[in-house]
Amino acid sequence: MGNSFDAADLAQDTFVKLLAHEEPLSIREPRALLATIAKRVVANFYRRRKVEEAYLAALALLPEPEVPSPETRALLLETLLEIDRRLSQLKVSARKAFLMHQVEGMTQVEIAQALSVSVATVQRYLERAVHQVCFG
């Protein structure tokens, strides 16, 4: 985590999610549920941190006049985190296809070969991913 503040935030997020459970008094295995929620909260924390670090690394490569203002950086980072959250709701294969297409610039044929699926399947993956990113 890096520091006690992050750990405290994650613990708080975990308990907030536990308390937001539909019927907290009907939970049969509270420790198991708490552990599951905590694992997901920590995984989301590290995924967000990874997105932030990649974004900051990309910014560091820009020449000084092209570096966006702090406000623009905050908006871009917020947007990237929202896109990441939406993509995380897709199946792994659809997410991979979307990233191969959008980030790596691969064609649908190349993606189909890399994923060992048909081009039609890649098209469906991309349609789902674009819909998920645009409309949640």
Biotite code that builds the C-alpha atoms (Angstrom):
import biotite.structure as struc

atoms = struc.array([
    struc.Atom([0.000, 0.000, 0.000], chain_id="A", res_id=1, res_name="MET", atom_name="CA", element="C"),
    struc.Atom([2.724, 2.435, 0.772], chain_id="A", res_id=2, res_name="GLY", atom_name="CA", element="C"),
    struc.Atom([1.379, 4.156, 3.871], chain_id="A", res_id=3, res_name="ASN", atom_name="CA", element="C"),
    struc.Atom([-1.054, 3.902, 6.741], chain_id="A", res_id=4, res_name="SER", atom_name="CA", element="C"),
    struc.Atom([-3.396, 6.477, 5.172], chain_id="A", res_id=5, res_name="PHE", atom_name="CA", element="C"),
    struc.Atom([-4.029, 4.236, 2.155], chain_id="A", res_id=6, res_name="ASP", atom_name="CA", element="C"),
    struc.Atom([-4.542, 1.247, 4.449], chain_id="A", res_id=7, res_name="ALA", atom_name="CA", element="C"),
    struc.Atom([-7.042, 3.202, 6.550], chain_id="A", res_id=8, res_name="ALA", atom_name="CA", element="C"),
    struc.Atom([-8.909, 4.337, 3.425], chain_id="A", res_id=9, res_name="ASP", atom_name="CA", element="C"),
    struc.Atom([-9.088, 0.764, 2.131], chain_id="A", res_id=10, res_name="LEU", atom_name="CA", element="C"),
    struc.Atom([-10.321, -0.525, 5.490], chain_id="A", res_id=11, res_name="ALA", atom_name="CA", element="C"),
    struc.Atom([-12.988, 2.172, 5.547], chain_id="A", res_id=12, res_name="GLN", atom_name="CA", element="C"),
    struc.Atom([-14.055, 1.403, 1.964], chain_id="A", res_id=13, res_name="ASP", atom_name="CA", element="C"),
    struc.Atom([-14.278, -2.286, 2.852], chain_id="A", res_id=14, res_name="THR", atom_name="CA", element="C"),
    struc.Atom([-16.537, -1.702, 5.842], chain_id="A", res_id=15, res_name="PHE", atom_name="CA", element="C"),
    struc.Atom([-18.693, 0.808, 3.964], chain_id="A", res_id=16, res_name="VAL", atom_name="CA", element="C"),
    struc.Atom([-19.288, -1.821, 1.272], chain_id="A", res_id=17, res_name="LYS", atom_name="CA", element="C"),
    struc.Atom([-20.014, -4.450, 3.921], chain_id="A", res_id=18, res_name="LEU", atom_name="CA", element="C"),
    struc.Atom([-22.519, -2.179, 5.662], chain_id="A", res_id=19, res_name="LEU", atom_name="CA", element="C"),
    struc.Atom([-24.140, -1.350, 2.327], chain_id="A", res_id=20, res_name="ALA", atom_name="CA", element="C"),
    struc.Atom([-24.947, -5.046, 1.845], chain_id="A", res_id=21, res_name="HIS", atom_name="CA", element="C"),
    struc.Atom([-28.665, -5.512, 1.142], chain_id="A", res_id=22, res_name="GLU", atom_name="CA", element="C"),
    struc.Atom([-29.367, -7.527, 4.277], chain_id="A", res_id=23, res_name="GLU", atom_name="CA", element="C"),
    struc.Atom([-26.359, -7.288, 6.614], chain_id="A", res_id=24, res_name="PRO", atom_name="CA", element="C"),
    struc.Atom([-28.057, -9.251, 9.389], chain_id="A", res_id=25, res_name="LEU", atom_name="CA", element="C"),
    struc.Atom([-28.663, -12.232, 7.090], chain_id="A", res_id=26, res_name="SER", atom_name="CA", element="C"),
    struc.Atom([-24.991, -12.748, 6.189], chain_id="A", res_id=27, res_name="ILE", atom_name="CA", element="C"),
    struc.Atom([-24.111, -16.360, 6.994], chain_id="A", res_id=28, res_name="ARG", atom_name="CA", element="C"),
    struc.Atom([-20.330, -16.103, 6.683], chain_id="A", res_id=29, res_name="GLU", atom_name="CA", element="C"),
    struc.Atom([-19.384, -12.538, 7.638], chain_id="A", res_id=30, res_name="PRO", atom_name="CA", element="C"),
    struc.Atom([-15.629, -13.210, 7.689], chain_id="A", res_id=31, res_name="ARG", atom_name="CA", element="C"),
    struc.Atom([-15.698, -14.745, 4.225], chain_id="A", res_id=32, res_name="ALA", atom_name="CA", element="C"),
    struc.Atom([-17.759, -11.857, 2.872], chain_id="A", res_id=33, res_name="LEU", atom_name="CA", element="C"),
    struc.Atom([-15.460, -9.325, 4.550], chain_id="A", res_id=34, res_name="LEU", atom_name="CA", element="C"),
    struc.Atom([-12.396, -11.046, 3.063], chain_id="A", res_id=35, res_name="ALA", atom_name="CA", element="C"),
    struc.Atom([-13.965, -11.091, -0.414], chain_id="A", res_id=36, res_name="THR", atom_name="CA", element="C"),
    struc.Atom([-14.899, -7.424, -0.226], chain_id="A", res_id=37, res_name="ILE", atom_name="CA", element="C"),
    struc.Atom([-11.432, -6.507, 1.061], chain_id="A", res_id=38, res_name="ALA", atom_name="CA", element="C"),
    struc.Atom([-9.735, -8.414, -1.778], chain_id="A", res_id=39, res_name="LYS", atom_name="CA", element="C"),
    struc.Atom([-11.842, -6.568, -4.353], chain_id="A", res_id=40, res_name="ARG", atom_name="CA", element="C"),
    struc.Atom([-11.222, -3.174, -2.744], chain_id="A", res_id=41, res_name="VAL", atom_name="CA", element="C"),
    struc.Atom([-7.457, -3.800, -2.694], chain_id="A", res_id=42, res_name="VAL", atom_name="CA", element="C"),
    struc.Atom([-7.483, -5.069, -6.295], chain_id="A", res_id=43, res_name="ALA", atom_name="CA", element="C"),
    struc.Atom([-9.342, -1.931, -7.417], chain_id="A", res_id=44, res_name="ASN", atom_name="CA", element="C"),
    struc.Atom([-6.857, 0.229, -5.491], chain_id="A", res_id=45, res_name="PHE", atom_name="CA", element="C"),
    struc.Atom([-3.874, -1.329, -7.254], chain_id="A", res_id=46, res_name="TYR", atom_name="CA", element="C"),
    struc.Atom([-5.597, -1.188, -10.652], chain_id="A", res_id=47, res_name="ARG", atom_name="CA", element="C"),
    struc.Atom([-6.287, 2.535, -10.169], chain_id="A", res_id=48, res_name="ARG", atom_name="CA", element="C"),
    struc.Atom([-2.710, 3.114, -9.023], chain_id="A", res_id=49, res_name="ARG", atom_name="CA", element="C"),
    struc.Atom([-1.393, 1.311, -12.117], chain_id="A", res_id=50, res_name="LYS", atom_name="CA", element="C"),
    struc.Atom([-3.527, 3.513, -14.403], chain_id="A", res_id=51, res_name="VAL", atom_name="CA", element="C"),
    struc.Atom([-2.323, 6.644, -12.587], chain_id="A", res_id=52, res_name="GLU", atom_name="CA", element="C"),
    struc.Atom([1.333, 5.604, -12.843], chain_id="A", res_id=53, res_name="GLU", atom_name="CA", element="C"),
    struc.Atom([1.009, 4.834, -16.558], chain_id="A", res_id=54, res_name="ALA", atom_name="CA", element="C"),
    struc.Atom([-0.649, 8.201, -17.147], chain_id="A", res_id=55, res_name="TYR", atom_name="CA", element="C"),
    struc.Atom([2.030, 10.087, -15.205], chain_id="A", res_id=56, res_name="LEU", atom_name="CA", element="C"),
    struc.Atom([4.770, 8.208, -17.059], chain_id="A", res_id=57, res_name="ALA", atom_name="CA", element="C"),
    struc.Atom([3.198, 9.196, -20.384], chain_id="A", res_id=58, res_name="ALA", atom_name="CA", element="C"),
    struc.Atom([3.016, 12.823, -19.226], chain_id="A", res_id=59, res_name="LEU", atom_name="CA", element="C"),
    struc.Atom([6.689, 12.777, -18.280], chain_id="A", res_id=60, res_name="ALA", atom_name="CA", element="C"),
    struc.Atom([7.566, 11.945, -21.890], chain_id="A", res_id=61, res_name="LEU", atom_name="CA", element="C"),
    struc.Atom([5.797, 15.025, -23.275], chain_id="A", res_id=62, res_name="LEU", atom_name="CA", element="C"),
    struc.Atom([7.788, 18.162, -24.068], chain_id="A", res_id=63, res_name="PRO", atom_name="CA", element="C"),
    struc.Atom([7.142, 20.931, -21.513], chain_id="A", res_id=64, res_name="GLU", atom_name="CA", element="C"),
    struc.Atom([4.802, 23.096, -23.675], chain_id="A", res_id=65, res_name="PRO", atom_name="CA", element="C"),
    struc.Atom([2.542, 20.072, -24.297], chain_id="A", res_id=66, res_name="GLU", atom_name="CA", element="C"),
    struc.Atom([2.120, 19.130, -20.640], chain_id="A", res_id=67, res_name="VAL", atom_name="CA", element="C"),
    struc.Atom([-1.532, 19.731, -19.686], chain_id="A", res_id=68, res_name="PRO", atom_name="CA", element="C"),
    struc.Atom([-2.513, 21.991, -16.794], chain_id="A", res_id=69, res_name="SER", atom_name="CA", element="C"),
    struc.Atom([-3.169, 20.425, -13.374], chain_id="A", res_id=70, res_name="PRO", atom_name="CA", element="C"),
    struc.Atom([-6.929, 20.788, -13.935], chain_id="A", res_id=71, res_name="GLU", atom_name="CA", element="C"),
    struc.Atom([-6.732, 19.075, -17.317], chain_id="A", res_id=72, res_name="THR", atom_name="CA", element="C"),
    struc.Atom([-4.546, 16.337, -15.841], chain_id="A", res_id=73, res_name="ARG", atom_name="CA", element="C"),
    struc.Atom([-7.096, 15.729, -13.082], chain_id="A", res_id=74, res_name="ALA", atom_name="CA", element="C"),
    struc.Atom([-9.932, 15.506, -15.629], chain_id="A", res_id=75, res_name="LEU", atom_name="CA", element="C"),
    struc.Atom([-7.939, 13.172, -17.870], chain_id="A", res_id=76, res_name="LEU", atom_name="CA", element="C"),
    struc.Atom([-6.996, 10.929, -14.964], chain_id="A", res_id=77, res_name="LEU", atom_name="CA", element="C"),
    struc.Atom([-10.605, 10.817, -13.775], chain_id="A", res_id=78, res_name="GLU", atom_name="CA", element="C"),
    struc.Atom([-11.709, 9.895, -17.305], chain_id="A", res_id=79, res_name="THR", atom_name="CA", element="C"),
    struc.Atom([-9.060, 7.170, -17.595], chain_id="A", res_id=80, res_name="LEU", atom_name="CA", element="C"),
    struc.Atom([-10.107, 5.688, -14.266], chain_id="A", res_id=81, res_name="LEU", atom_name="CA", element="C"),
    struc.Atom([-13.763, 5.662, -15.346], chain_id="A", res_id=82, res_name="GLU", atom_name="CA", element="C"),
    struc.Atom([-12.872, 3.969, -18.646], chain_id="A", res_id=83, res_name="ILE", atom_name="CA", element="C"),
    struc.Atom([-10.804, 1.418, -16.719], chain_id="A", res_id=84, res_name="ASP", atom_name="CA", element="C"),
    struc.Atom([-13.722, 0.790, -14.342], chain_id="A", res_id=85, res_name="ARG", atom_name="CA", element="C"),
    struc.Atom([-16.102, 0.274, -17.249], chain_id="A", res_id=86, res_name="ARG", atom_name="CA", element="C"),
    struc.Atom([-13.679, -2.015, -19.093], chain_id="A", res_id=87, res_name="LEU", atom_name="CA", element="C"),
    struc.Atom([-13.182, -4.097, -15.954], chain_id="A", res_id=88, res_name="SER", atom_name="CA", element="C"),
    struc.Atom([-16.860, -5.086, -16.190], chain_id="A", res_id=89, res_name="GLN", atom_name="CA", element="C"),
    struc.Atom([-16.272, -6.810, -19.536], chain_id="A", res_id=90, res_name="LEU", atom_name="CA", element="C"),
    struc.Atom([-15.146, -10.375, -20.046], chain_id="A", res_id=91, res_name="LYS", atom_name="CA", element="C"),
    struc.Atom([-11.368, -10.644, -20.342], chain_id="A", res_id=92, res_name="VAL", atom_name="CA", element="C"),
    struc.Atom([-11.465, -11.528, -24.050], chain_id="A", res_id=93, res_name="SER", atom_name="CA", element="C"),
    struc.Atom([-13.569, -8.471, -24.966], chain_id="A", res_id=94, res_name="ALA", atom_name="CA", element="C"),
    struc.Atom([-11.348, -6.213, -22.866], chain_id="A", res_id=95, res_name="ARG", atom_name="CA", element="C"),
    struc.Atom([-8.206, -7.640, -24.507], chain_id="A", res_id=96, res_name="LYS", atom_name="CA", element="C"),
    struc.Atom([-9.664, -7.176, -27.985], chain_id="A", res_id=97, res_name="ALA", atom_name="CA", element="C"),
    struc.Atom([-10.591, -3.563, -27.233], chain_id="A", res_id=98, res_name="PHE", atom_name="CA", element="C"),
    struc.Atom([-7.137, -2.728, -25.850], chain_id="A", res_id=99, res_name="LEU", atom_name="CA", element="C"),
    struc.Atom([-5.373, -4.489, -28.730], chain_id="A", res_id=100, res_name="MET", atom_name="CA", element="C"),
    struc.Atom([-7.428, -2.446, -31.180], chain_id="A", res_id=101, res_name="HIS", atom_name="CA", element="C"),
    struc.Atom([-7.396, 0.946, -29.438], chain_id="A", res_id=102, res_name="GLN", atom_name="CA", element="C"),
    struc.Atom([-4.000, 0.962, -27.712], chain_id="A", res_id=103, res_name="VAL", atom_name="CA", element="C"),
    struc.Atom([-1.848, -1.323, -29.836], chain_id="A", res_id=104, res_name="GLU", atom_name="CA", element="C"),
    struc.Atom([-3.490, -0.399, -33.146], chain_id="A", res_id=105, res_name="GLY", atom_name="CA", element="C"),
    struc.Atom([-4.053, -4.008, -34.194], chain_id="A", res_id=106, res_name="MET", atom_name="CA", element="C"),
    struc.Atom([-6.510, -4.847, -36.958], chain_id="A", res_id=107, res_name="THR", atom_name="CA", element="C"),
    struc.Atom([-9.478, -7.117, -36.357], chain_id="A", res_id=108, res_name="GLN", atom_name="CA", element="C"),
    struc.Atom([-7.754, -9.881, -38.313], chain_id="A", res_id=109, res_name="VAL", atom_name="CA", element="C"),
    struc.Atom([-4.615, -9.581, -36.155], chain_id="A", res_id=110, res_name="GLU", atom_name="CA", element="C"),
    struc.Atom([-6.699, -9.631, -32.990], chain_id="A", res_id=111, res_name="ILE", atom_name="CA", element="C"),
    struc.Atom([-8.608, -12.703, -34.194], chain_id="A", res_id=112, res_name="ALA", atom_name="CA", element="C"),
    struc.Atom([-5.317, -14.512, -34.787], chain_id="A", res_id=113, res_name="GLN", atom_name="CA", element="C"),
    struc.Atom([-3.878, -13.434, -31.426], chain_id="A", res_id=114, res_name="ALA", atom_name="CA", element="C"),
    struc.Atom([-6.986, -14.543, -29.515], chain_id="A", res_id=115, res_name="LEU", atom_name="CA", element="C"),
    struc.Atom([-7.636, -17.631, -31.669], chain_id="A", res_id=116, res_name="SER", atom_name="CA", element="C"),
    struc.Atom([-11.188, -16.549, -32.502], chain_id="A", res_id=117, res_name="VAL", atom_name="CA", element="C"),
    struc.Atom([-13.034, -15.543, -35.653], chain_id="A", res_id=118, res_name="SER", atom_name="CA", element="C"),
    struc.Atom([-13.089, -11.998, -37.002], chain_id="A", res_id=119, res_name="VAL", atom_name="CA", element="C"),
    struc.Atom([-16.857, -11.947, -36.363], chain_id="A", res_id=120, res_name="ALA", atom_name="CA", element="C"),
    struc.Atom([-16.187, -12.733, -32.697], chain_id="A", res_id=121, res_name="THR", atom_name="CA", element="C"),
    struc.Atom([-13.654, -9.897, -32.535], chain_id="A", res_id=122, res_name="VAL", atom_name="CA", element="C"),
    struc.Atom([-16.259, -7.562, -34.035], chain_id="A", res_id=123, res_name="GLN", atom_name="CA", element="C"),
    struc.Atom([-18.750, -8.586, -31.318], chain_id="A", res_id=124, res_name="ARG", atom_name="CA", element="C"),
    struc.Atom([-16.089, -8.065, -28.623], chain_id="A", res_id=125, res_name="TYR", atom_name="CA", element="C"),
    struc.Atom([-15.328, -4.586, -29.951], chain_id="A", res_id=126, res_name="LEU", atom_name="CA", element="C"),
    struc.Atom([-19.014, -3.654, -30.177], chain_id="A", res_id=127, res_name="GLU", atom_name="CA", element="C"),
    struc.Atom([-19.583, -4.738, -26.564], chain_id="A", res_id=128, res_name="ARG", atom_name="CA", element="C"),
    struc.Atom([-16.495, -2.885, -25.385], chain_id="A", res_id=129, res_name="ALA", atom_name="CA", element="C"),
    struc.Atom([-17.365, 0.348, -27.181], chain_id="A", res_id=130, res_name="VAL", atom_name="CA", element="C"),
    struc.Atom([-20.915, 0.181, -25.833], chain_id="A", res_id=131, res_name="HIS", atom_name="CA", element="C"),
    struc.Atom([-19.597, -0.450, -22.311], chain_id="A", res_id=132, res_name="GLN", atom_name="CA", element="C"),
    struc.Atom([-17.113, 2.439, -22.500], chain_id="A", res_id=133, res_name="VAL", atom_name="CA", element="C"),
    struc.Atom([-19.663, 4.867, -23.938], chain_id="A", res_id=134, res_name="CYS", atom_name="CA", element="C"),
    struc.Atom([-22.775, 3.931, -21.994], chain_id="A", res_id=135, res_name="PHE", atom_name="CA", element="C"),
    struc.Atom([-21.527, 1.986, -18.974], chain_id="A", res_id=136, res_name="GLY", atom_name="CA", element="C"),
])
